[in-house]
Amino acid sequence: MTTYSYGAGLWLFGQFIDRYATDAYGPPVSTVEAIRTAAEVGRLSSLDINIPFAGNADGSAETVADVKAALDDTGMTAEAITPAIYSRVFQKGAFTNPDPAVRTQAIDLCKEAIEVAGELGARYVKFWPGQDGHDYPWQVDHDKVWHDELDGIRQVITSAPEMQFAIEYKLKEPRLHMLLANAATTLLAIDEIGEDNLGVVMDFGHSLFAKEAPAAALKAIHRKGKLVSIELNDNRLEWDDDLTVGSNHPVETLEFLQAVREIGWDGPLLLDQFPFREDPVAAAKLSIETIDAMFALLDRLDLDAVDAARADHDAMASQRLVMAELLGGLGPR
C-alpha cells in the first residue's frame, strides 16, 4: 500500500478573523512564523503558501528569500502558491471584475505567483477565485462573467505553459454564488479553456458542501485526467467549516480515502483547516493521526466482500462490513 506524505495550507497556522471577532482570535502571524509553527506538527512535508506574504510584525515585507530560508530550515517544501485574488481589492470579482484594470491586477498577481512558485520550487499555482460570482439575481450578466473568468485564467496559464495550475472549486463564501462552484462546472470550464496545464484541487469539504459525493467527484476528476491535488477537512454541510478530518463525516471520509487508493494517487494529502479556537498544531496532528487510522481500518476491511456488495448495489451488506470495522464489531445478523 502507498504511504502518503502530508502537507497543509499555511493559513492553518495563521491569524483567524471572522465577522464577529473582528479583532481576531490571535495576533498577526508572519509567513515565516507560520512555517515555523507548521514544522512543529512533525509530519508535514509540504505547504500551500499564499502571496502576498503576511509580512513582519514591524510592518516590513517578507521576501521570497525569507520564505525559502524558513522552508530550508524546517525541511519542508512549497507544494503550491496561492495568490490572494479573493481579498478586498477584488470584492467585485478578480477575473470577473467589471473594471478591466482590476481584472488586469488579478492576472498580474497570478503571474507573480508563477515567479514565486518557480523560485520556491512549488509544484503548482492554485486559483481560488472566491470573489468571482454573484450575490443577487440580476446582479451580473452570466455569459459575460463566464467569459471573463475563462479569459483571465487562460491569460495566466498560457503565459507559463511549463507550470501546472489548478482550480479549487467551492459552492459559496465569500460570494453567495461562486462561479466555479462544483466539480462538474469546473471541469466544464477547464474543457472550454482547452489548455493541458490546468486541473483541479479536490477539496473533500468543498465537495460535501456542494452536495456532491466526494468519492464520486474525485473519480470523475481523475477520469478526466485533471486531478492535481487533494485537500482534506470536514464540515457540517451548510458552510465551509474546515474542521478536523473525520470529525463529522467519518464514513464518507473512509469511502473517499478508499477512492484515493483506487485511483492510485501517490501525491501528498493536504490539510485545509481553520482551527479558530483550537491549537493549530494539535488540530493538524489529530487530522493526520485520523487519516493514518482510517487507512489502517481500510487495510483490515474485507474489500473483496465490499466489492461484491457494491457490484450488487447492496447498501446493507456494504454498510455492515464498514460499520463492523468502524465500531469494533456488530451483533449477529
Secondary structure, DSSP 8 states (H G I E B T S, - for coil): -----EEEEGGGGS----SSSTT-SS----HHHHHHHHHTTSSEEEEEEEES----TTS----HHHHHHHHHHHT-EEEEEEE-TTSGGGTT-STT-SSHHHHHHHHHHHHHHHHHHHHHT-SEEEE--TTSEESSTTSS-HHHHHHHHHHHHHHHHHT-TTSEEEEE--S-SSSSEESS-SHHHHHHHHHHH--TTEEEEEEHHHHHHTT--HHHHHHHHHHTT-EEEEEE-B--SSS---B-TTSS-HHHHHHHHHHHHHTT--S-EEE----SSS-HHHHHHHHHHHHHHHHHHHHHS-HHHHHHHHHTT-HHHHHHHHHHHHHT-----
